[in-house]
Amino acid sequence: MTNRLASSTSPYLLQHADNPVHWWEWSPEAFAEARRRDVPVLLSVGYAACHWCHVMAHESFEDEATAAYLNEHFVNVKVDREERPDVDAVYMAVTQALSGHGGWPMTCFLTPGGEPFYAGTYYPPSPRPGLPSFRQVLEAITHAWREQGDEVRESAAGIVAQLAFQPLPQSTVDDDVLSGAVVSLLGHFDRTNAGFGGAPKFPPSMVLEFLLRHHERTGSVEALSMARATCGAMADGGLYDQLAGGFARYSVDAAWVVPHFEKMLYDNALLLRVYTHLSRRDDNPRYAAVARETADFLIRDLGTPEGGFAASLDADTEGVEGLTYVWTPAQLVEVLGLADGARAAALYGVTDEGTFEHGSSTLRMLGTPDPELAARLLEARDRRPQPGRDDKVVTAWNGLAIAALAEAGAVLVEPRWVEAAARAATLVLDVHLVDGRLLRTSRHGAAGTAAGVLEDYGCFADGLLALHQATGDVKWFTAACGLLDTALARFAGGEPGVYYDTADDAEALVQRPSDPSDNASPSGASSLASALVTASVLGGPSTYRDAAEAALGRAGLLAAREPRFAGHWLSVAEALALGPVQVAVVGDAPELVRAAWSGVHGGGVVVGGEPGSAPLLEDRPLVDGGAAAYVCRGYVCDRPVTSVAELAEALTVHR
């Protein structure tokens, strides 16, 4: 028997469609039912690739006795955090405030008015040290609601009041702040294993982008050293798929050995951009190889038939975490033979003891990559059961992928990547953009119902702007500016530089979320600021830059105090501090365009085409009837150059 989730478009909700729990989707009808019955709402938030979400589902939501208790005493609401990031943001703030930590699955208890009064994450079926069982929590909540209902409601109202949004004051992000951020990051840098902090260790993609840009502008050896070491450690560790490319979501240990195996679109898009940029500044072929393999992973494993990119690959295969990916020495020998099996074990760090569970090992790169060995192992691995795929298309994450593929395709001269980016952009414009407004998701070419949030506008506009640069086609620039105009009109707060994550006409929640911090992906406000800066440099109105600078000022204190959670903001600040750099190539000169992409600094823009064919190419004539490149910084331009050598020199001076 299925429940109400059977008609959902979310793969995560569909995973729960056969639960005996009488789930509701997030809806006014669910809360009306809670008011009618005078019972609290159990809100369970997760996502399709979440391992512990699966565990709690198997242990509790598939259990008939637990489900019967839930159905009797609660209205139960299941939310896909990727589909409704606004709901997730509001209640994650509550969960972190009440429990001291966050994560998924997120378990919150709400009044029928949506006000939270208790929250946590995973609860086991039996009590553990310091952690009550799920049934104990449910019974305590039921008792409190029945015997102390007025106090519970009063407490919930107080929690909502305490979490009311307070915008940060304006604070300048100047060179002292940018240099100070590098010093702060040095203090958190793991000098043994690279990366920042201890276990679990997440790929710090936006911080790495900032460090590269800071090095390009200032020559900072420390910034480049941290970026190189971290990119090298991640690429050689178990976090990276040594056979098929692509990065897992995080490493459970500090040394990047054992990943949490799900692969997220946003991580791989952001890291593709980082490795592409690092490959321009370092002749180590490993960086370009990782960029190429990651781009191919995005297209091959996350590409959808409609042209978009799927959200994620699951951590589990047939209910077992990492089943597809891990190896024993005997399995290597079975595939490769005795000699090559032993060679592969040494190359990939596969031991008799194992680095993962049950004597199995994740694959690392302990020597020089061997494409022939990798191909043979991948062919065998492809015959194993494969992880599930969440094939919904998320607007923001597709924007990140479009930007990464367009730029990587231009830098590494891979036109098919640019073509893949254009197909995805076309899908999002055709399906997700309805009456000038973005929707958050689609699946199988059909749009979802959730409204787009600020990160959807910022990230997708940024992707369109990258596609405009890679192709020279002005239609992408025009579409991006339309999205930015809508974002400025609908998401701005009452004070300059303040932006909410939801539009002014979006569904009203108990709090209108506005989180400026960059976490696993750029915040809505920082993604908007980045796109505004890029659009202004490509020929958009000067008001775009003014709006970006005001938004950056609102994030100034965050950038100064917590640079690990302001990487995208710091990258925006670096682009502004450098000009940003503009390179306009007029005329038919593919060699100049390639040189421009190879030499431009992060945050800079490149457009090639005939004079006047794009806003950046207006009033920039040919030189003596031939092609030329114009390099400008902060609206101040050098003389035009006509050779690759001159362009390379123009892009390396002015540090």
Long-range contacts (C-beta under 8 A, 24 or more apart in sequence): 5-78, 9-392, 9-441, 9-443, 9-446, 9-448, 9-449, 10-48, 10-80, 10-83, 10-392, 10-441, 10-443, 10-448, 11-48, 11-388, 11-389, 11-390, 11-391, 11-392, 11-443, 12-46, 12-47, 12-48, 12-53, 12-80, 12-82, 12-83, 12-390, 13-78, 13-80, 15-48, 15-54, 15-57, 16-57, 16-61, 16-78, 19-57, 19-61, 19-62, 19-67, 20-61, 20-62, 20-63, 20-64, 20-67, 20-68, 20-71, 21-61, 21-67, 21-70, 21-71, 21-76, 22-67, 22-70, 22-71, 22-76, 23-76, 23-77, 23-78, 24-75, 24-76, 24-77, 24-78, 25-77, 25-78, 25-79, 26-77, 26-79, 26-84, 26-87, 30-75, 30-77, 31-75, 31-112, 31-113, 31-114, 33-75, 34-75, 34-111, 34-112, 35-112, 35-113, 37-75, 38-112, 39-73, 39-74, 39-75, 39-112, 39-145, 40-73, 40-74, 40-75, 40-109, 40-110, 40-111, 40-112, 40-117, 40-141, 40-145, 40-152, 41-74, 41-75, 41-76, 41-77, 41-109, 41-110, 41-111, 41-112, 41-114, 42-70, 42-74, 42-75, 42-76, 42-77, 42-107, 42-108, 42-109, 42-138, 43-77, 43-79, 43-91, 43-106, 43-107, 43-108, 43-109, 43-110, 43-116, 44-76, 44-77, 44-78, 44-79, 44-105, 44-106, 44-107, 45-78, 45-79, 45-80, 45-81, 45-87, 45-88, 45-91, 45-92, 45-104, 45-105, 45-106, 45-108, 46-79, 46-80, 46-81, 46-104, 46-105, 46-106, 47-80, 47-81, 47-82, 47-104, 47-311, 47-312, 47-390, 48-80, 48-82, 48-311, 48-312, 48-314, 48-388, 48-390, 49-249, 49-262, 49-263, 49-264, 49-311, 49-312, 49-313, 49-314, 49-315, 49-388, 49-390, 50-104, 50-105, 50-262, 50-315, 51-260, 51-261, 51-262, 51-315, 51-316, 51-321, 52-103, 52-104, 52-105, 52-121, 52-122, 53-104, 53-105, 54-316, 54-319, 55-122, 56-105, 56-122, 56-123, 56-134, 58-319, 59-124, 59-125, 59-134, 60-123, 60-125, 60-134, 63-125, 66-125, 66-134, 66-135, 66-138, 69-135, 69-138, 70-138, 73-138, 73-142, 74-138, 75-112, 81-106, 82-311, 82-390, 82-392, 82-394, 82-441, 83-392, 83-440, 83-441, 83-448, 83-450, 84-440, 84-450, 85-440, 85-453, 85-455, 85-501, 86-453, 86-501, 86-502, 86-506, 86-507, 86-509, 86-513, 87-509, 89-501, 89-513, 89-515, 90-509, 90-510, 90-511, 90-513, 91-116, 91-119, 93-163, 93-511, 93-513, 93-515, 94-119, 94-159, 94-163, 95-119, 95-120, 95-121, 97-159, 97-162, 97-163, 98-159, 107-137, 109-141, 110-156, 111-152, 111-153, 111-156, 113-510, 114-509, 114-510, 115-153, 115-156, 115-157, 115-159, 115-160, 115-510, 116-156, 116-159, 116-160, 116-510, 117-152, 117-153, 117-155, 117-156, 117-159, 160-510, 160-511, 163-511, 164-511, 165-500, 165-511, 165-512, 165-513, 165-514, 167-493, 167-495, 167-497, 167-498, 167-514, 167-554, 168-516, 168-554, 168-555, 168-556, 168-557, 168-558, 169-557, 170-496, 170-497, 170-550, 170-553, 170-554, 170-556, 171-553, 171-556, 171-557, 171-560, 172-553, 172-556, 173-552, 173-553, 173-555, 173-556, 173-559, 173-560, 173-569, 173-570, 173-573, 175-577, 177-556, 177-559, 177-560, 177-573, 178-214, 178-570, 178-573, 178-574, 178-577, 179-214, 179-218, 179-220, 180-560, 181-210, 181-214, 181-559, 181-560, 181-563, 181-566, 181-570, 182-211, 182-214, 182-220, 182-222, 182-223, 184-563, 184-564, 185-211, 185-226, 185-563, 185-564, 186-222, 186-226, 188-564, 189-226, 190-254, 192-254, 192-255, 193-233, 193-254, 193-255, 193-256, 194-226, 194-229, 194-230, 194-232, 194-233, 194-234, 194-256, 195-230, 195-233, 195-234, 195-254, 195-256, 196-230, 196-564, 197-564, 198-254, 199-251, 199-252, 199-253, 199-254, 200-250, 200-251, 200-252, 200-253, 200-260, 201-250, 201-251, 201-253, 201-254, 201-256, 202-249, 202-250, 202-251, 202-520, 203-234, 203-239, 203-247, 203-250, 203-267, 203-270, 203-271, 204-230, 204-564, 204-567, 205-267, 205-270, 205-271, 205-273, 205-274, 205-567, 206-270, 206-518, 206-522, 206-567, 206-568, 206-571, 207-563, 207-564, 207-567, 207-570, 208-274, 208-278, 208-567, 209-270, 209-273, 209-274, 209-277, 209-567, 209-568, 209-571, 209-602, 210-563, 210-567, 210-568, 210-570, 210-571, 210-574, 212-274, 212-277, 212-278, 212-281, 212-602, 213-571, 213-574, 213-575, 213-578, 213-601, 213-602, 213-603, 214-570, 214-574, 215-281, 216-281, 216-574, 216-578, 216-601, 216-602, 217-574, 217-577, 217-578, 217-601, 217-655, 218-655, 219-655, 224-281, 227-274, 227-278, 228-278, 228-282, 231-274, 231-275, 231-278, 231-287, 231-290, 232-284, 232-286, 234-271, 235-275, 235-286, 235-287, 235-290, 235-365, 236-364, 236-365, 236-366, 237-364, 237-365, 238-355, 238-362, 238-363, 238-364, 240-290, 240-365, 241-297, 241-325, 241-363, 242-348, 242-363, 242-364, 242-365, 242-369, 242-374, 243-363, 243-374, 243-377, 243-378, 243-381, 244-293, 244-297, 244-300, 244-301, 244-378, 244-381, 245-290, 245-292, 245-293, 245-294, 245-296, 245-297, 246-293, 246-294, 246-297, 246-298, 246-301, 247-271, 247-294, 249-315, 249-520, 257-349, 257-355, 257-362, 257-364, 258-355, 258-356, 258-362, 259-322, 259-362, 260-315, 261-314, 261-315, 261-316, 261-321, 261-322, 261-324, 261-325, 261-387, 262-312, 262-313, 262-314, 262-315, 262-387, 263-297, 263-301, 263-302, 263-312, 263-313, 264-311, 264-312, 264-397, 264-520, 265-298, 265-302, 265-309, 265-310, 265-311, 265-312, 265-394, 265-397, 265-398, 265-400, 265-401, 266-396, 266-397, 266-400, 266-520, 266-521, 267-520, 268-294, 268-297, 268-298, 268-302, 268-401, 269-298, 269-397, 269-400, 269-401, 269-403, 269-404, 269-405, 270-400, 270-404, 270-521, 272-298, 272-404, 272-405, 272-408, 273-403, 273-404, 273-407, 273-408, 276-404, 276-407, 276-408, 276-411, 276-412, 277-602, 279-411, 279-412, 280-411, 280-598, 280-599, 286-369, 288-412, 289-369, 291-408, 291-412, 292-412, 292-414, 295-404, 295-405, 295-408, 295-409, 295-414, 295-417, 298-401, 298-404, 298-405, 298-420, 299-405, 299-416, 299-417, 299-420, 301-389, 302-389, 302-401, 303-420, 304-391, 304-393, 306-393, 306-427, 306-431, 306-442, 306-444, 306-445, 307-420, 307-423, 307-424, 307-426, 307-427, 308-393, 308-398, 308-423, 308-424, 308-427, 308-428, 308-442, 309-393, 309-397, 309-398, 309-401, 309-424, 310-389, 310-390, 310-391, 310-392, 310-393, 311-390, 311-391, 311-392, 311-393, 311-394, 311-397, 312-389, 312-390, 313-387, 313-388, 313-389, 313-390, 314-387, 314-388, 314-389, 314-390, 315-387, 316-387, 316-388, 317-384, 317-385, 317-386, 317-387, 317-388, 318-385, 321-357, 322-356, 322-357, 322-360, 322-362, 323-384, 323-385, 324-381, 324-384, 324-385, 324-386, 324-387, 325-362, 325-363, 325-381, 326-356, 326-357, 326-360, 326-361, 326-362, 326-363, 327-360, 327-361, 327-363, 327-377, 328-354, 328-359, 328-360, 328-361, 332-377, 335-376, 335-377, 335-380, 336-373, 336-376, 336-377, 340-373, 340-376, 343-370, 343-373, 344-370, 344-373, 344-377, 347-373, 391-443, 391-444, 392-441, 392-442, 392-443, 392-448, 393-427, 393-428, 393-431, 393-432, 393-441, 393-442, 393-443, 394-440, 394-441, 394-456, 395-428, 395-432, 395-438, 395-439, 395-440, 395-441, 395-452, 395-456, 395-459, 395-460, 396-453, 396-455, 396-456, 396-458, 396-459, 396-460, 396-521, 396-527, 397-459, 397-521, 398-424, 398-427, 398-428, 398-460, 398-463, 399-428, 399-456, 399-458, 399-459, 399-460, 399-461, 399-462, 399-463, 399-464, 400-459, 400-462, 400-463, 400-521, 401-463, 402-460, 402-463, 402-464, 402-466, 402-467, 403-459, 403-462, 403-463, 403-465, 403-466, 403-467, 404-466, 406-463, 406-466, 406-467, 406-469, 406-470, 406-471, 407-466, 407-469, 407-470, 407-597, 409-470, 410-469, 410-470, 410-593, 410-597, 410-606, 411-597, 411-598, 413-594, 418-467, 418-470, 418-471, 421-463, 421-466, 421-467, 421-470, 422-467, 422-471, 424-463, 425-463, 425-464, 425-467, 425-476, 428-460, 429-479, 436-482, 436-486, 437-486, 437-503, 438-483, 451-502, 451-503, 451-506, 451-507, 452-503, 453-501, 453-502, 453-503, 453-506, 453-524, 454-487, 454-491, 454-499, 454-500, 454-501, 454-502, 454-524, 454-525, 454-527, 454-528, 455-501, 455-521, 455-522, 455-523, 455-524, 455-527, 457-483, 457-484, 457-486, 457-487, 457-491, 457-524, 457-528, 457-531, 458-487, 458-522, 458-524, 458-525, 458-526, 458-527, 458-528, 458-529, 458-530, 458-531, 459-521, 459-522, 459-527, 459-531, 461-487, 461-528, 461-531, 461-535, 462-527, 462-530, 462-531, 462-534, 465-531, 465-534, 465-535, 465-538, 465-605, 468-538, 468-607, 468-614, 469-538, 469-605, 469-606, 469-607, 472-607, 472-608, 472-609, 472-613, 472-614, 474-613, 474-614, 474-615, 477-535, 477-538, 477-539, 477-540, 477-614, 477-615, 480-531, 480-535, 481-535, 481-540, 484-528, 484-531, 484-532, 484-535, 484-540, 484-544, 487-528, 488-547, 491-524, 491-528, 496-550, 497-547, 497-550, 497-551, 497-552, 497-553, 497-554, 498-554, 499-524, 499-525, 499-528, 499-551, 516-554, 516-555, 516-558, 516-569, 517-558, 517-562, 517-565, 517-566, 518-565, 518-566, 518-567, 518-568, 518-569, 519-565, 522-568, 523-568, 523-569, 525-551, 525-554, 525-555, 526-551, 526-555, 526-566, 526-568, 526-569, 526-572, 527-568, 529-555, 529-569, 529-572, 530-568, 530-571, 530-572, 530-575, 533-572, 533-575, 533-576, 533-580, 533-603, 534-575, 534-580, 534-603, 534-605, 537-579, 537-580, 537-582, 537-604, 537-605, 537-616, 538-605, 538-607, 538-614, 538-615, 538-616, 539-614, 539-615, 539-616, 539-618, 540-615, 548-572, 548-576, 549-576, 552-576, 571-602, 571-603, 572-603, 574-602, 574-603, 575-602, 575-603, 575-604, 578-603, 578-604, 578-633, 578-634, 579-604, 579-632, 579-633, 579-634, 579-635, 580-604, 580-605, 580-633, 580-634, 581-605, 581-631, 581-632, 581-633, 581-651, 582-616, 582-630, 582-631, 582-632, 582-633, 582-637, 583-607, 583-629, 583-630, 583-631, 583-632, 583-647, 583-651, 584-608, 584-616, 584-617, 584-620, 584-629, 584-630, 584-632, 585-609, 585-627, 585-628, 585-629, 585-630, 586-610, 586-611, 586-617, 586-620, 586-621, 586-622, 586-627, 586-628, 586-629, 586-630, 587-611, 587-622, 587-626, 587-627, 587-628, 588-627, 589-627, 589-628, 589-629, 591-644, 592-627, 592-628, 592-629, 592-644, 592-647, 595-629, 595-644, 595-647, 595-648, 596-629, 596-647, 596-651, 598-648, 599-647, 599-648, 599-651, 599-652, 600-651, 601-651
